[in-house]
Amino acid sequence: MLVLDTFFLIRATFQGNYVPIVPVVAGIFTAGGLLFIVYAEQRAREEDKRNHRRISRVAHQLTHPIEKLQSDLQYLLKNADKLPAEQRLKLKHMATKTTVLLENIRDVFLTLQAQEGSIAQEVQAYDLCELVDEALVHIKALASARNVKVNYKKHCKHASVRVDKPLFLIALNHIIENAIIYTLTPGLVTISIIKGNKKTRIIVQDRGLGITKKDTRNVMQPFARGSNAQKYDANGIGIGLALSRLILRDFGGTINWQNRPHTAGTKFEIILPLFP
């Protein structure tokens, strides 16, 4: 557009026809403005990528010393039989905090990568029920500590999905852990798998406080935390649901949520395409 307008402006000038000059000049400024906007957006995207790479590099560099600290704490715990109970408890708390810190760094690193493109590496066919079984083993201790019962219902057989298993378990664990953390105790979290003709659903329902109206816009935004987050999850950084959505996107999946009626908690629904 800019080239054509310039051509018409030069031709009109040489021909002595000044009538079209004003609209042509306006067109030149418009095209120039559009080019500037496109250039500015491109520069902003490049700067975002550079910032993401910087943060990812820092996150990666932090991981190694913390993993060494975690290993040392595990060693101390294995040989802590003769220590007073108070000291053993402090070691356990330190080990737990270290694990949480490593998981937070991992999630930040994955989120930044996922915002730039696909992060799935080994996508294979898995039985969805077996994946959920594995996730429930991981969150069993959390549910017990929070005095929350997990009721698991399988309404399907051989629901095969294509996913990157480690990434999918990260996404699923975040959703289930959130349901447990925000459930009023003693409480109940219900997990159901429902197989359709072409898609299958994992429904996670909690009996918690629900999501307030002012927090609804930011539920899936990275680093956004709800009004009750600090009270119920002091170690969270507000990235779990955003990362889960980005991971599921790699498998052609989606995640939806809604507050249940009568302040009876929140329902999250993962939808994945079935693999023939």
Backbone torsions as a table, in degrees:
resi	resn	phi	psi	omega
1	MET	NA	-43.1	-179.4
2	LEU	-63.0	-41.2	-179.4
3	VAL	-66.0	-44.4	-179.7
4	LEU	-63.5	-44.8	179.9
5	ASP	-62.2	-39.4	178.3
6	THR	-64.2	-40.8	178.5
7	PHE	-60.9	-46.5	-178.9
8	PHE	-65.9	-35.1	178.2
9	LEU	-64.5	-44.7	179.4
10	ILE	-64.7	-42.3	-179.0
11	ARG	-64.6	-43.2	-179.9
12	ALA	-64.0	-36.1	-180.0
13	THR	-66.3	-45.5	179.8
14	PHE	-67.3	-32.9	-179.5
15	GLN	-82.0	-7.9	-178.8
16	GLY	73.7	16.9	179.5
17	ASN	-99.4	99.5	-173.4
18	TYR	-93.8	-1.1	-178.4
19	VAL	-61.1	-46.2	-176.5
20	PRO	-83.8	2.6	-173.5
21	ILE	-63.6	-43.4	-177.2
22	VAL	-60.3	-52.4	178.7
23	PRO	-64.5	-32.6	178.8
24	VAL	-66.8	-43.5	177.6
25	VAL	-62.4	-41.1	177.3
26	ALA	-60.8	-40.5	178.3
27	GLY	-63.9	-38.2	178.6
28	ILE	-63.1	-45.0	179.2
29	PHE	-64.3	-39.4	179.0
30	THR	-62.7	-48.0	179.9
31	ALA	-63.3	-40.1	178.0
32	GLY	-63.4	-38.9	177.7
33	GLY	-64.2	-40.7	178.6
34	LEU	-64.3	-42.3	178.2
35	LEU	-62.2	-38.9	179.1
36	PHE	-64.8	-41.0	179.4
37	ILE	-63.5	-44.7	178.9
38	VAL	-61.0	-42.9	179.5
39	TYR	-63.5	-42.8	-179.4
40	ALA	-64.5	-40.9	179.2
41	GLU	-64.9	-40.4	178.5
42	GLN	-63.3	-42.6	177.8
43	ARG	-63.5	-39.0	179.6
44	ALA	-65.2	-41.3	178.5
45	ARG	-64.5	-41.1	178.5
46	GLU	-64.5	-38.7	178.4
47	GLU	-66.7	-40.0	176.6
48	ASP	-60.0	-42.8	179.5
49	LYS	-63.7	-40.5	177.9
50	ARG	-64.1	-41.4	177.9
51	ASN	-64.1	-41.5	178.2
52	HIS	-61.3	-41.9	-179.8
53	ARG	-65.9	-38.2	178.5
54	ARG	-63.2	-48.0	-179.3
55	ILE	-65.2	-39.3	178.3
56	SER	-62.0	-39.7	179.5
57	ARG	-65.7	-42.3	178.1
58	VAL	-63.5	-43.4	179.5
59	ALA	-61.0	-41.2	179.5
60	HIS	-65.3	-40.1	-179.4
61	GLN	-69.8	-28.7	178.0
62	LEU	-73.4	-30.0	-172.6
63	THR	-62.4	-43.7	-173.7
64	HIS	-60.3	-52.6	-179.7
65	PRO	-64.5	-31.9	179.7
66	ILE	-71.3	-37.0	175.8
67	GLU	-62.2	-38.1	177.0
68	LYS	-65.4	-40.7	176.5
69	LEU	-62.5	-42.9	178.8
70	GLN	-60.5	-43.3	178.8
71	SER	-62.4	-41.8	178.7
72	ASP	-64.4	-40.0	179.0
73	LEU	-65.9	-39.8	177.5
74	GLN	-62.9	-38.5	177.7
75	TYR	-63.8	-44.8	179.8
76	LEU	-63.2	-38.7	179.7
77	LEU	-65.0	-36.6	179.8
78	LYS	-67.9	-24.2	-177.4
79	ASN	-115.7	30.7	-174.9
80	ALA	-105.7	18.0	-176.9
81	ASP	-61.0	-33.2	-176.1
82	LYS	-89.3	-3.5	179.5
83	LEU	-79.0	152.3	174.5
84	PRO	-59.1	153.6	-176.8
85	ALA	-58.3	-36.6	-178.8
86	GLU	-64.0	-40.4	179.5
87	GLN	-70.3	-37.9	177.0
88	ARG	-62.9	-39.9	179.4
89	LEU	-64.1	-40.4	178.4
90	LYS	-64.2	-38.9	177.8
91	LEU	-63.1	-41.3	178.6
92	LYS	-63.6	-41.9	178.2
93	HIS	-63.5	-40.4	178.3
94	MET	-63.9	-41.9	179.3
95	ALA	-64.2	-39.9	178.7
96	THR	-65.3	-45.1	179.2
97	LYS	-62.0	-38.0	179.4
98	THR	-65.1	-41.8	178.1
99	THR	-62.5	-44.2	178.5
100	VAL	-61.1	-42.6	180.0
101	LEU	-62.5	-43.4	178.3
102	LEU	-62.9	-40.7	179.4
103	GLU	-66.7	-38.0	177.6
104	ASN	-64.3	-42.8	177.5
105	ILE	-63.3	-43.9	177.5
106	ARG	-58.3	-43.6	-177.4
107	ASP	-67.1	-39.5	176.8
108	VAL	-62.1	-46.0	-179.6
109	PHE	-60.2	-46.2	-179.1
110	LEU	-66.4	-39.9	-179.4
111	THR	-63.0	-44.1	178.8
112	LEU	-63.5	-39.8	177.2
113	GLN	-65.5	-44.1	-176.8
114	ALA	-66.2	-30.4	178.6
115	GLN	-69.0	-20.0	178.8
116	GLU	-95.5	-15.0	-180.0
117	GLY	161.3	-171.1	-177.5
118	SER	-65.0	141.7	178.4
119	ILE	-117.6	-4.0	178.8
120	ALA	-66.5	138.1	-177.8
121	GLN	-116.6	-50.0	-178.4
122	GLU	-121.6	88.1	-179.5
123	VAL	-90.1	120.9	-179.0
124	GLN	-137.5	170.1	177.9
125	ALA	-84.0	131.4	178.1
126	TYR	-135.5	154.6	172.6
127	ASP	-79.7	122.5	-173.9
128	LEU	-61.8	-38.8	-179.1
129	CYS	-61.3	-38.6	179.4
130	GLU	-67.7	-36.5	178.0
131	LEU	-65.6	-41.7	178.9
132	VAL	-66.3	-39.3	176.2
133	ASP	-56.5	-43.5	-179.1
134	GLU	-66.7	-39.8	178.4
135	ALA	-63.1	-38.7	-178.2
136	LEU	-67.5	-31.7	175.3
137	VAL	-63.3	-39.0	-178.1
138	HIS	-66.4	-36.5	-174.5
139	ILE	-97.7	4.8	-177.4
140	LYS	-58.4	-44.6	-178.2
141	ALA	-65.2	-39.9	178.9
142	LEU	-62.8	-44.7	179.9
143	ALA	-61.6	-41.0	179.5
144	SER	-65.7	-43.5	-179.3
145	ALA	-65.0	-31.9	-178.6
146	ARG	-90.3	-1.4	-178.3
147	ASN	59.3	46.5	179.1
148	VAL	-120.0	128.2	176.9
149	LYS	-89.2	135.2	177.7
150	VAL	-106.7	117.7	-179.8
151	ASN	-102.9	114.5	-172.5
152	TYR	-110.7	122.5	-179.6
153	LYS	-121.3	126.1	177.3
154	LYS	-106.0	112.7	177.6
155	HIS	-107.2	43.9	-178.2
156	CYS	-162.2	164.0	171.7
157	LYS	-133.3	135.2	175.3
158	HIS	54.1	53.5	174.8
159	ALA	-86.6	96.4	-175.5
160	SER	-90.2	131.2	178.0
161	VAL	-131.9	152.7	177.8
162	ARG	-101.8	113.2	-178.3
163	VAL	-144.9	165.1	166.1
164	ASP	-87.0	109.1	-169.2
165	LYS	-55.5	-52.5	-179.3
166	PRO	-59.0	-40.9	179.8
167	LEU	-68.3	-42.1	-179.6
168	PHE	-62.6	-39.8	179.3
169	LEU	-66.1	-34.4	175.1
170	ILE	-61.0	-47.2	-179.1
171	ALA	-63.1	-47.5	-177.6
172	LEU	-65.0	-41.3	179.1
173	ASN	-61.9	-39.4	178.8
174	HIS	-60.8	-44.0	-177.0
175	ILE	-67.3	-43.9	-179.7
176	ILE	-69.8	-41.9	179.1
177	GLU	-61.5	-40.8	176.7
178	ASN	-59.6	-42.7	179.7
179	ALA	-60.8	-40.8	179.9
180	ILE	-69.2	-45.0	-175.6
181	ILE	-63.4	-39.1	-174.7
182	TYR	-95.6	9.0	175.0
183	THR	-84.4	134.5	176.3
184	LEU	-68.3	133.3	-174.4
185	THR	-101.8	149.0	-9.4
186	PRO	-66.0	141.0	-172.9
187	GLY	-143.1	-173.1	-175.4
188	LEU	-140.5	135.6	172.0
189	VAL	-120.6	128.0	-179.1
190	THR	-108.8	130.5	178.4
191	ILE	-120.8	127.0	-179.3
192	SER	-129.3	145.2	172.6
193	ILE	-117.6	122.6	-178.6
194	ILE	-123.3	120.2	-177.0
195	LYS	-95.6	127.1	175.1
196	GLY	-103.6	-163.0	-179.6
197	ASN	-75.3	-41.8	-177.4
198	LYS	-120.7	-16.8	-177.9
199	LYS	-134.9	161.0	175.6
200	THR	-129.3	151.0	-175.7
201	ARG	-123.4	140.3	168.8
202	ILE	-111.3	119.5	-178.5
203	ILE	-110.6	123.0	179.3
204	VAL	-116.5	114.6	-178.2
205	GLN	-117.0	129.1	175.7
206	ASP	-109.8	174.1	178.0
207	ARG	-119.8	45.8	-174.6
208	GLY	-97.8	-155.1	-174.8
209	LEU	-80.5	-15.4	-174.9
210	GLY	81.0	-179.2	-179.0
211	ILE	-107.5	126.4	-177.7
212	THR	-68.2	157.8	-177.5
213	LYS	-59.6	-39.5	-177.3
214	LYS	-72.7	-14.3	179.1
215	ASP	-97.0	-9.3	-172.1
216	THR	-62.6	-34.4	-177.7
217	ARG	-68.6	-24.0	-173.2
218	ASN	-107.7	9.6	-174.6
219	VAL	-55.3	-42.6	-175.3
220	MET	-101.5	13.9	-179.6
221	GLN	-91.4	134.9	179.3
222	PRO	-60.0	137.7	175.1
223	PHE	69.2	9.1	175.9
224	ALA	-88.8	133.8	-179.7
225	ARG	-123.2	140.6	-177.9
226	GLY	-75.1	174.4	-176.6
227	SER	-62.7	-34.0	-176.4
228	ASN	-97.9	5.5	-171.9
229	ALA	-62.0	-47.1	-175.9
230	GLN	-63.2	-34.1	-178.7
231	LYS	-70.2	-40.1	-173.6
232	TYR	-100.1	-21.3	-177.9
233	ASP	-145.4	80.4	-175.7
234	ALA	-67.4	-23.1	-176.9
235	ASN	-90.7	-6.1	-176.4
236	GLY	-73.5	155.7	177.7
237	ILE	-122.0	8.2	174.3
238	GLY	74.4	36.0	-175.6
239	ILE	-124.4	-12.9	-172.3
240	GLY	-58.4	-51.5	-176.8
241	LEU	-69.6	-37.6	178.1
242	ALA	-62.9	-43.8	178.1
243	LEU	-65.5	-41.0	178.6
244	SER	-58.7	-43.3	179.5
245	ARG	-63.0	-42.7	-179.8
246	LEU	-66.1	-38.7	179.1
247	ILE	-66.4	-47.6	-178.6
248	LEU	-62.4	-31.8	177.3
249	ARG	-58.1	-35.6	-179.8
250	ASP	-64.1	-22.7	-178.0
251	PHE	-105.0	13.0	-177.0
252	GLY	74.6	18.4	-177.9
253	GLY	-102.2	168.5	178.4
254	THR	-137.5	165.3	174.4
255	ILE	-134.9	129.4	178.1
256	ASN	-121.6	160.4	177.9
257	TRP	-147.2	158.6	173.5
258	GLN	-159.6	145.7	173.1
259	ASN	-71.0	136.3	177.8
260	ARG	-79.4	154.0	-176.4
261	PRO	-65.3	155.9	174.8
262	HIS	60.9	39.6	177.6
263	THR	50.2	41.7	-177.8
264	ALA	-100.7	35.6	174.3
265	GLY	95.4	-159.5	-174.7
266	THR	-131.9	146.4	176.6
267	LYS	-116.3	125.9	173.6
268	PHE	-109.8	139.3	-176.7
269	GLU	-130.3	118.5	175.0
270	ILE	-96.8	129.8	178.8
271	ILE	-118.9	125.0	-179.5
272	LEU	-129.1	143.2	175.2
273	PRO	-70.2	140.7	177.5
274	LEU	-77.0	144.6	175.8
275	PHE	-98.0	125.3	-176.7
276	PRO	-55.9	NA	NA
